[in-house]
């Protein structure tokens, strides 16, 4: 029944006595970010079909500008690949938009089953389980494992992704944090605990902010020695490394030594979603116990279909992987030639250290406004204070002219801002 009162006429909630000024607290929190140069802004961009990494930026005044995206995680440009789009169109026409529910109710379709089969085959595991994101896959799985293995101790790399940290934090079990990529420290922690306690080592194959690799073989050796399970996050490697794109563990011939592999469908595969791949019993147990899986609506069938098509295609598209690595090498070589302080661990990620949040934001703004180069600033807490950076992600579809334009822009702005040109070592 309509009371005749409009939304604008409804009174604000000011009629109660409250000892806390919530609005002032929000203002203070936001002001801190502004003062530290860490306030994050979104810009409105529209990717141009068949033209990635080109896009159109709609400015606050409503005008538009053509830009090139240099910070996207669609590492291989698969988000606009004809094979992926065709699969999504076909599934959309066949099934409609949404999945209609959680996997346990009505959200399991042939498209989800096909995707999980492709992923299990990719990683040479018995089974795979798809989540709505790799964040949820990490969080849900790592927080569930202590329910499956009472007394479990999780050993987590200090620079693991926030989703892994959150999953470990929430699981209620014991945790140990070892110094980043420090196998000797990990050994000390393992040796200090009860030999009979169940154990799991959680780490990444590529750490996305510096682009360095995890010591997979050495960690697997320790896992064998101390009877621990292994859990690897391959989100910044799947699709791009290994003969079929299964990641760094596949590239190094170590995939069979990993118990649980986490990956994403939203980066190199260009769509959306995350997953784990493991033994059939492990997947079945996580599926049955993880609230983050049980109570979440499943991916739309069209998204699952596009992801499956992308995974299937990249199993054989080595040329795209090679072109991706070549683009990264060229960009790093050009930036090093200018003396810019880049970090180079041999991966596809190209971080350029600025070291100050305000300067980093200013460089980002000037690159966008003056040169049509879109790269977001990376500040604390994503990276430690004093290591603020611009993080470039070259792809096979960034052509030589785009790279040349970016390098010239960086050279000009580095001079303009009078920043150091001392190259950082890996």
TIFIRO-376907 format. One line per 8 residues: their letters; for each residue x, y, z of C-alpha. Coordinates in steps of 0.001 Angstrom, whole numbers, plus 500000, padded with zeros to 6 digits. Layout:
<atoms>
a) X:Y:Z ~ ... $
</atoms>
This chain:
<atoms>
xxxxxxxx) 500000:500000:500000 ~ 501415:503395:499005 ~ 501626:505732:501980 ~ 502095:508745:499708 ~ 505520:509546:501148 ~ 508366:509862:498673 ~ 511858:508593:499373 ~ 513173:512153:499541 $
xxxxxxxx) 510596:512977:502229 ~ 511623:510152:504531 ~ 513462:511441:507621 ~ 517112:510645:508165 ~ 517956:508431:511120 ~ 518841:511317:513446 ~ 516125:510751:516023 ~ 518091:508541:518362 $
xxxxxxxx) 520757:509282:520888 ~ 524107:507860:519795 ~ 527510:508304:521441 ~ 529352:507548:518180 ~ 529615:509963:515253 ~ 529684:507403:512441 ~ 529842:510003:509678 ~ 532887:511634:511261 $
xxxxxxxx) 534579:508248:511539 ~ 533996:507589:507835 ~ 535304:511044:506935 ~ 538435:510464:509002 ~ 539100:507087:507400 ~ 538755:508476:503877 ~ 540778:511588:504695 ~ 543681:509411:505842 $
xxxxxxxx) 543779:507749:502436 ~ 543705:511094:500638 ~ 546455:512541:502852 ~ 548700:509517:502253 ~ 548101:509558:498509 ~ 546498:506105:498711 ~ 542890:506965:497835 ~ 541882:504782:494895 $
xxxxxxxx) 539728:506041:492071 ~ 537896:504149:489355 ~ 537880:505366:485804 ~ 535152:504518:483333 ~ 536609:502584:480432 ~ 534972:500569:477702 ~ 537004:497890:476013 ~ 536635:498007:472266 $
xxxxxxxx) 535563:494736:470656 ~ 538293:493152:468525 ~ 540617:496038:469453 ~ 542032:495014:472857 ~ 544178:496442:474473 ~ 542598:499594:473065 ~ 539716:501066:475046 ~ 537719:504269:475400 $
xxxxxxxx) 537927:506371:478561 ~ 534895:508442:479508 ~ 536184:511404:481506 ~ 534288:512998:484404 ~ 533188:515837:482098 ~ 531596:513328:479716 ~ 534187:513639:476947 ~ 535992:510546:475695 $
xxxxxxxx) 539581:509634:474904 ~ 541121:506599:473219 ~ 543520:504804:475546 ~ 545668:501672:475717 ~ 545254:499394:478731 ~ 548642:498463:480213 ~ 547610:497103:483610 ~ 544947:494524:482780 $
xxxxxxxx) 545100:490889:483833 ~ 543657:489660:480535 ~ 547247:488647:479924 ~ 546743:486967:476553 ~ 543807:488934:475190 ~ 541556:485886:475414 ~ 538672:487990:476719 ~ 537902:488926:473111 $
xxxxxxxx) 539109:485818:471324 ~ 536593:484564:468708 ~ 536650:481022:470119 ~ 535656:482291:473562 ~ 532981:484673:472302 ~ 531432:482027:470052 ~ 531137:479573:472951 ~ 529551:482222:475165 $
xxxxxxxx) 527069:483296:472486 ~ 526063:479678:471883 ~ 525522:478983:475601 ~ 523665:482257:476119 ~ 521260:481485:473302 ~ 520764:477953:474578 ~ 520334:478590:478303 ~ 519763:482293:478987 $
xxxxxxxx) 521639:484481:481437 ~ 521997:483067:484954 ~ 522579:479600:486374 ~ 519541:479765:488620 ~ 521083:478716:491904 ~ 523907:477145:493828 ~ 525527:474009:492510 ~ 523587:471944:495052 $
xxxxxxxx) 520205:473317:494045 ~ 519892:474069:490339 ~ 523190:475668:489401 ~ 525010:472643:488018 ~ 524822:472403:484240 ~ 526587:470534:481489 ~ 528709:473672:480979 ~ 530043:473535:484537 $
xxxxxxxx) 530799:469839:484180 ~ 532627:470410:480896 ~ 534673:473202:482403 ~ 535718:471096:485385 ~ 536656:468240:483069 ~ 538849:470591:481016 ~ 540546:471863:484176 ~ 541153:468393:485611 $
xxxxxxxx) 542680:467363:482289 ~ 544773:470554:482165 ~ 546391:469836:485532 ~ 546462:466031:485149 ~ 544346:465660:488275 ~ 541386:463412:488941 ~ 538952:466271:489491 ~ 538444:470018:489601 $
xxxxxxxx) 535953:472312:491318 ~ 534872:475701:489948 ~ 534166:478706:492177 ~ 532956:482201:491340 ~ 536502:483563:491737 ~ 540002:482397:492601 ~ 539746:484529:495752 ~ 536754:482506:496898 $
xxxxxxxx) 538463:479270:495844 ~ 541477:480074:498029 ~ 539469:481387:500951 ~ 536903:478595:500913 ~ 539393:475764:500471 ~ 542027:476895:502967 ~ 539416:477708:505609 ~ 537803:474278:505132 $
xxxxxxxx) 540870:472024:505223 ~ 541167:471946:509057 ~ 537649:470502:509152 ~ 538914:467661:506986 ~ 542243:467206:508768 ~ 541810:467967:512497 ~ 544895:469541:514014 ~ 546149:470720:510619 $
xxxxxxxx) 549051:473185:510655 ~ 549269:475473:507623 ~ 552633:476953:506641 ~ 552031:480080:504569 ~ 554491:482212:502603 ~ 554661:485751:503997 ~ 553745:487271:500630 ~ 550819:485016:499821 $
xxxxxxxx) 547774:486670:498281 ~ 545166:488234:500561 ~ 542713:485458:499717 ~ 545117:482822:501016 ~ 545889:484845:504128 ~ 542172:485258:504815 ~ 541472:481560:504311 ~ 544276:480572:506666 $
xxxxxxxx) 543201:483173:509227 ~ 539582:482058:509274 ~ 540125:478325:509492 ~ 540628:478295:513241 ~ 543640:476003:513007 ~ 547321:476508:513642 ~ 549338:478579:511206 ~ 552991:479356:510631 $
xxxxxxxx) 554215:482156:508363 ~ 557608:481612:506733 ~ 559702:484394:505252 ~ 559058:484911:501553 ~ 560610:482107:499491 ~ 562856:481234:502462 ~ 563070:477443:502341 ~ 565482:477314:505286 $
xxxxxxxx) 562995:479187:507473 ~ 560204:476886:506330 ~ 562335:473885:507297 ~ 562881:475346:510781 ~ 559142:475779:511274 ~ 558325:472292:510036 ~ 560994:470697:512196 ~ 559748:472494:515321 $
xxxxxxxx) 556235:471041:515126 ~ 554859:467658:516127 ~ 555902:465132:513445 ~ 552518:463435:513780 ~ 550463:466593:513118 ~ 548883:466972:509669 ~ 550593:469739:507712 ~ 550044:471787:504560 $
xxxxxxxx) 552386:474245:502812 ~ 550609:477058:500946 ~ 552516:479182:498452 ~ 552361:480741:494985 ~ 554106:479958:491722 ~ 554388:483623:490672 ~ 554001:486511:493103 ~ 552216:489187:491145 $
xxxxxxxx) 553657:492384:492594 ~ 557359:491587:492034 ~ 556907:488865:489438 ~ 559183:486407:491248 ~ 558802:482636:491244 ~ 558208:480357:494206 ~ 560795:477593:494885 ~ 558393:474806:493963 $
xxxxxxxx) 560843:471889:493843 ~ 562454:472759:497176 ~ 559074:473145:498871 ~ 557919:469810:497481 ~ 561102:468196:498832 ~ 560318:469545:502298 ~ 556721:468387:501988 ~ 557933:464865:501231 $
xxxxxxxx) 560392:464951:504113 ~ 557886:466176:506710 ~ 554761:464480:505374 ~ 552982:467696:504382 ~ 550400:468401:501717 ~ 551196:471067:499104 ~ 548864:473865:497990 ~ 549941:476151:495149 $
xxxxxxxx) 548289:479291:493796 ~ 548957:479430:490030 ~ 546612:482308:489188 ~ 549322:484411:487519 ~ 550706:481435:485609 ~ 547848:479310:484264 ~ 547413:479718:480526 ~ 550871:481281:480198 $
xxxxxxxx) 553447:478750:481417 ~ 553969:475094:480641 ~ 553501:473231:477347 ~ 549711:473279:477757 ~ 549394:476364:479923 ~ 548916:474532:483223 ~ 551370:476820:485002 ~ 554885:476944:486356 $
xxxxxxxx) 554544:473563:488065 ~ 553829:472023:484659 ~ 556714:473944:483066 ~ 559082:472551:485697 ~ 557694:469000:485578 ~ 556433:469211:489166 ~ 552660:469217:488794 ~ 552330:465628:490045 $
xxxxxxxx) 553960:466659:493334 ~ 551308:469286:494116 ~ 548254:468086:496033 ~ 545957:471084:495431 ~ 546320:473564:492572 ~ 544415:476852:492641 ~ 543882:478782:489439 ~ 541802:481543:487900 $
xxxxxxxx) 539700:481873:484778 ~ 539737:485684:484956 ~ 543317:486430:483919 ~ 545026:484572:481075 ~ 541766:482786:480235 ~ 540016:486126:479914 ~ 536648:485277:481477 ~ 535690:484902:485153 $
xxxxxxxx) 535870:482372:487966 ~ 538381:480336:489933 ~ 538983:476691:490730 ~ 540958:474023:492503 ~ 542258:470821:490938 ~ 543168:467822:493095 ~ 542338:464203:493772 ~ 538714:463164:493414 $
xxxxxxxx) 538382:462631:497175 ~ 539924:466009:498000 ~ 537604:467819:495608 ~ 534595:465889:496869 ~ 535413:466773:500476 ~ 535888:470489:499745 ~ 532690:470485:497673 ~ 530819:468936:500568 $
xxxxxxxx) 532184:471038:503434 ~ 533149:474513:502133 ~ 530450:477149:502855 ~ 531982:479443:500231 ~ 531088:476833:497626 ~ 527885:475409:499065 ~ 526055:478722:499538 ~ 527187:480637:496437 $
xxxxxxxx) 525255:480833:493172 ~ 527286:479204:490422 ~ 528808:480929:487415 ~ 526405:481708:484565 ~ 526488:478895:481981 ~ 527708:481281:479280 ~ 530697:482239:481433 ~ 531485:478582:482126 $
xxxxxxxx) 531239:477815:478407 ~ 533574:480681:477490 ~ 536079:479650:480147 ~ 536064:476030:478966 ~ 536646:477157:475384 ~ 539547:479356:476480 ~ 541189:476593:478534 ~ 540766:474141:475655 $
xxxxxxxx) 542199:476572:473103 ~ 545245:477565:475139 ~ 546264:473946:475641 ~ 547579:474086:472080 ~ 548298:477779:471437 ~ 551996:477889:472282 ~ 552537:480712:469779 ~ 550426:483023:471926 $
xxxxxxxx) 552410:482106:475028 ~ 555687:482723:473197 ~ 554495:486104:471909 ~ 553484:487048:475442 ~ 556940:486312:476826 ~ 558566:488156:473918 ~ 556501:491294:474594 ~ 557482:491231:478274 $
xxxxxxxx) 561171:490801:477430 ~ 561108:493672:474941 ~ 559393:496047:477357 ~ 561783:495186:480199 ~ 564788:495620:477916 ~ 563569:499010:476691 ~ 562819:500288:480205 ~ 566149:499013:481515 $
xxxxxxxx) 567818:500860:478663 ~ 566386:504082:480069 ~ 567728:503243:483507 ~ 564287:503001:485042 ~ 564121:501045:488324 ~ 562321:497889:487254 ~ 562214:494538:489010 ~ 562977:491644:486667 $
xxxxxxxx) 562644:488077:487890 ~ 562126:486664:484409 ~ 558333:486529:484497 ~ 555810:488425:482387 ~ 555152:491046:485101 ~ 556947:494401:484754 ~ 556960:496494:487954 ~ 558525:499972:487803 $
xxxxxxxx) 559314:501255:491286 ~ 558441:504874:492069 ~ 558690:504663:495848 ~ 556189:507355:496800 ~ 552378:507060:496699 ~ 551740:510654:495631 ~ 554313:510521:492815 ~ 552970:507143:491699 $
xxxxxxxx) 549433:508488:491468 ~ 550638:511605:489659 ~ 552554:509534:487102 ~ 549516:507336:486550 ~ 547273:510367:486026 ~ 549715:512039:483626 ~ 550217:508871:481590 ~ 546475:508585:481152 $
xxxxxxxx) 545657:512222:480490 ~ 548640:513184:478336 ~ 549537:509916:476610 ~ 546432:507722:476709 ~ 548343:505070:478680 ~ 546260:503446:481393 ~ 548205:501912:484283 ~ 546931:502008:487841 $
xxxxxxxx) 549216:502925:490769 ~ 550016:500109:493198 ~ 550285:501393:496758 ~ 550245:500154:500350 ~ 548817:497798:501587 ~ 549155:495874:498325 ~ 552911:496522:498461 ~ 555104:497731:501360 $
xxxxxxxx) 555438:501476:501906 ~ 558357:502916:499974 ~ 557942:500390:497127 ~ 554927:501990:495431 ~ 554966:501204:491745 ~ 553443:501142:488313 ~ 552831:497532:487293 ~ 552765:496896:483553 $
xxxxxxxx) 551366:493708:482038 ~ 552371:493498:478366 ~ 550465:491013:476236 ~ 550746:489449:472777 ~ 548345:492097:471487 ~ 550463:495052:472594 ~ 552165:495768:469286 ~ 555621:497394:468827 $
xxxxxxxx) 554095:500838:468252 ~ 552256:500621:471571 ~ 555426:499570:473361 ~ 557384:502382:471735 ~ 554723:504921:472720 ~ 554759:503691:476330 ~ 558552:503791:476587 ~ 558708:507337:475208 $
xxxxxxxx) 555982:508437:477627 ~ 557799:506927:480614 ~ 561074:508540:479579 ~ 559457:511956:479251 ~ 557550:511819:482534 ~ 560498:510400:484463 ~ 562468:513460:483365 ~ 559570:515776:484154 $
xxxxxxxx) 559240:514429:487696 ~ 563039:514289:488205 ~ 562919:510693:489445 ~ 565921:508428:489974 ~ 567111:506179:487159 ~ 569129:503727:489227 ~ 568156:500250:488066 ~ 566971:497881:490757 $
xx) 568385:494396:490908 ~ 566162:491333:490960 $
</atoms>
